[in-house]
């Protein structure tokens, strides 16, 4: 198990949950990589590990007691695939966290990536849209073959890595029954920052990998179009042009939140927030496209001068 953290703490939620997961110290190991460059931390921790399979988790990931039994059973039948599943909410979550989780699991807001936050369907072959790095499993030989994460990227390092995997014929599997639990964003500020950061990561990924997706570019294209309309035609014209589509979109998101049993006040608020969150994603994407252009072709990596400390928490020496 590989866990990147900024500041090491032996009481991390992920370590407490792993204590209940029935690990075998003769064959299992847990490495916490401390530093401020997560992509590089994960790469160094994998190189220091010895396991047959690599499980990537985050500091606040909480694994069920039968999690690793399911992983072993899965790989007995399909040894050369990358495996992931949904990230569900902790049972003690607040109303704000439940609203944030419902927004992340809305296909109107997240597209196919909504599957990352809800257990829906059956185990299936997929692509990077349905898998997330705070809960991802790969055979060590596959990780070595692909060359690890591009350290210029954070976030979205796993998306670029999985795109490389697919180009080499390695299958990606999403299993809704293999889940972890994790807290959600506890404030509107954190929610907007997350969407901005995800957009920035997507923009950098597209520029660095030179794989431009017009579908992913929609938020980045719509945001300046709206600003230009306001600047040139005035607020009244922009309102008449955009209030219809934006209003329909907000109602669609609202409906999915009602369906997820979010209280109507919060569902209404979530519907109003959705267009703004997409705007934050678009702003982040524009920022990332420029930043990715500057990074493209350069060898230096994010945080290459940051000190990284590896803490082996569990496993035989």
VORO-478742 format. One record per residue (C-alpha): residue in one letter; x, y, z. Coordinates in steps of 0.001 Angstrom, whole numbers, padded with zeros to 6 digits, always signed. Layout:
BEGIN
aXYZ...
This chain:
BEGIN
x+000000+000000+000000x+001300+003429-000998x+000052+006540+000844x+001391+010066+000078x+001047+012656+002859x+002309+016178+003462x+002960+015586+007158x+003372+012106+008589x+001083+011098+011454x+000800+007517+012766x-002877+008193+013549x-003880+008746+009916x-007404+007381+009179x-006059+005143+006422x-003591+003493+008817x-006296+002942+011418x-008525+001232+008848x-005634-000923+007600x-005171-002277+011125x-008561-003975+010739x-007956-005303+007243x-006150-008513+008189x-002793-007773+006575x-000045-010392+006658x+003340-008869+007678x+005147-011631+005806x+003802-010518+002411x+002064-007151+002861x+003636-003762+003428x+002443-000197+003946x+004679+002712+002888x+003792+006311+003735x+005634+008829+001534x+005996+012203+003246x+006580+015333+001172x+004948+018030-000959x+005097+016423-004430x+002509+013585-004471x+003332+012208-007933x+007015+011949-007069x+006198+010577-003603x+004160+007757-005110x+006873+006929-007645x+009604+006728-005016x+007440+004662-002671x+006645+002125-005402x+010337+001756-006241x+011037+001085-002550x+008247-001495-002291x+008459-005216-003000x+004836-006350-003325x+003312-008140-006293x+000441-005643-006381x+000499-001922-005652x-002501-000382-003878x-002663+003428-003999x-004599+005070-001172x-004838+008567+000310x-004370+009632+003917x-008129+009790+004524x-009035+006620+002578x-010807+004053+004764x-010775+000459+003534x-013377-002147+004591x-012165-005242+006442x-012674-007496+003374x-011062-005113+000881x-007781-006974+000300x-009493-010362+000197x-011552-009038-002727x-008430-007698-004448x-006611-011044-004193x-009675-012953-005447x-009979-010602-008409x-006330-010883-009491x-006378-014674-009302x-008563-014573-012421x-007265-011427-014200x-003597-010838-013368x-002699-008001-015789x-005323-005316-015322x-005595-002020-013436x-008412-002151-010917x-010463+000476-009118x-013883+001164-007681x-016040+003874-006137x-015200+006195-003266x-018232+006280-000973x-018985+008718+001811x-018191+007990+005447x-021248+007114+007504x-020769+010030+009929x-020717+012645+007146x-022216+016114+007645x-024983+017631+005473x-022386+019652+003564x-020383+016515+002835x-023530+014710+001654x-024335+017577-000708x-020766+017563-002055x-020890+013780-002572x-024227+014067-004369x-022784+016732-006686x-019717+014609-007457x-021959+011607-008190x-024232+013596-010542x-023657+012687-014209x-024870+016189-015176x-021840+017620-013391x-019244+014848-013648x-020250+012847-016713x-019034+009243-016580x-016715+010182-013700x-019821+010212-011470x-019233+006440-011178x-016198+007234-009028x-018556+008329-006246x-021392+005780-006333x-021688+002012-006480x-023649+001401-009681x-023754-001530-012099x-021428-004515-012317x-017679-004991-012752x-016796-003737-016219x-013981-002785-018538x-013654+000990-018591x-011245+003887-019124x-009632+006496-016880x-012918+008415-016454x-014240+005921-013883x-011063+005344-011840x-009418+007564-009220x-005976+007493-007589x-007091+007560-003951x-008303+004008-004625x-006392+002253-007395x-004675-001148-007707x-002100-002268-010262x+000266-005212-010655x+003783-004030-009916x+005046-005320-013281x+002453-003175-015084x+003502-000060-013160x+007176-000714-013991x+006333-001404-017634x+004481+001919-017943x+007279+003847-016255x+005375+005328-013329x+003584+008653-013093x+004588+011781-014995x+005910+013910-012134x+005080+017144-013958x+001413+016416-013264x-000620+016778-010077x-003497+016138-010131x-004365+014013-013185x-001116+012068-013069x-003150+008854-012887x-005296+009854-015885x-002269+010346-018116x-000767+007110-016749x-003945+005131-017482x-004127+006593-020987x-000639+005167-021542x-001804+001833-020149x-004700+001649-022611x-002386+002514-025506x-000339-000577-024596x-003405-002828-024454x-003645-003020-020644x-007273-003198-019531x-008846-001007-016861x-011604-002454-014667x-014140-000633-012489x-015691-002897-009833x-018584-001206-007948x-018368-003808-005152x-014745-002877-004393x-015089+000435-002584x-013456+002576+000061x-014965+005328+002208x-013681+008861+002462x-014809+012245+003844x-016002+014889+001378x-015444+018636+001106x-016728+020423+004179x-017126+023952+002769x-018178+025733-000426x-014692+027204-000693x-013160+023711-000677x-015686+022561-003277x-014859+025405-005683x-011128+024940-005102x-011440+021240-005935x-013219+021892-009242x-010669+024556-010153x-007806+022178-009294x-009351+019305-011289x-009791+021599-014289x-006206+022803-013985x-004961+019213-013853x-006983+018269-016943x-005638+021264-018869x-002030+020441-017984x-002574+016783-018842x-003874+017603-022324x-000976+019935-023115x+001769+017676-021717x+000427+014491-023344x-000564+016351-026563x-003933+014575-026478x-006610+017261-026767x-010168+016178-025943x-012855+018554-027227x-015355+017023-024810x-013123+017917-021866x-012572+021392-023327x-016262+022361-023201x-016029+024086-019763x-012909+025999-020842x-014626+027144-024062x-017930+028113-022433x-016435+030258-019664x-014675+032870-021876x-017665+032820-024260x-019951+033896-021441x-017522+036604-020270x-017163+037886-023853x-020931+038047-024299x-021310+040064-021099x-018505+042439-022125x-019682+043035-025707x-023467+042782-025586x-024180+043724-022006x-025722+041767-019148x-029264+041872-020560x-028307+040160-023826x-026082+037633-022082x-028911+036822-019668x-031356+036180-022515x-028820+034004-024351x-027642+031949-021401x-030431+031918-018815x-032362+029243-020701x-029590+026636-021061x-028116+027441-017654x-031538+027259-016022x-032311+023888-017621x-028913+022604-016538x-029451+023772-012949x-032876+022084-012808x-031405+018838-014186x-028745+018803-011458x-031384+019675-008871x-033482+016699-009970x-030573+014282-009537x-029966+015644-006034x-033641+015132-005127x-033358+011575-006443x-030365+011060-004163x-032584+012088-001225x-030844+015394-000573x-033181+017772+001380x-034946+020141-001025x-033201+023266+000332x-029780+021718-000281x-030873+020269-003627x-031975+023748-004768x-028667+025212-003587x-026740+022439-005347x-028565+023159-008616x-027605+026822-008359x-024009+025937-007544x-023556+023503-010451x-023078+026108-013252x-020664+028033-011021x-018684+024871-010283x-018419+024207-014011x-017191+027786-014371x-014517+027118-011740x-013506+023974-013659x-013321+026003-016885x-011145+028678-015270x-008878+025958-013910x-008679+024303-017308x-007622+027544-018998x-004963+028020-016318x-003798+024429-016780x-003599+024671-020563x-001200+027585-020228x+000787+025927-017429x+000949+022646-019333x+002222+024472-022407x+005089+025915-020330x+005904+022491-018827x+005694+020576-022108x+009041+019213-023186x+010809+020200-019991x+012557+017550-017927x+012229+019147-014504x+009411+017756-012377x+006977+019221-009885x+008652+019403-006504x+011905+017843-007702x+013843+019692-005005x+011398+018794-002223x+012672+016306+000330x+010712+013058+000469x+010767+010695+003453x+009514+007102+003217x+008015+005516+006338x+007524+001758+006243x+004618+001271+008635x+003910-002397+008108x+005663-005426+006614x+008789-007482+007056x+012127-005764+006564
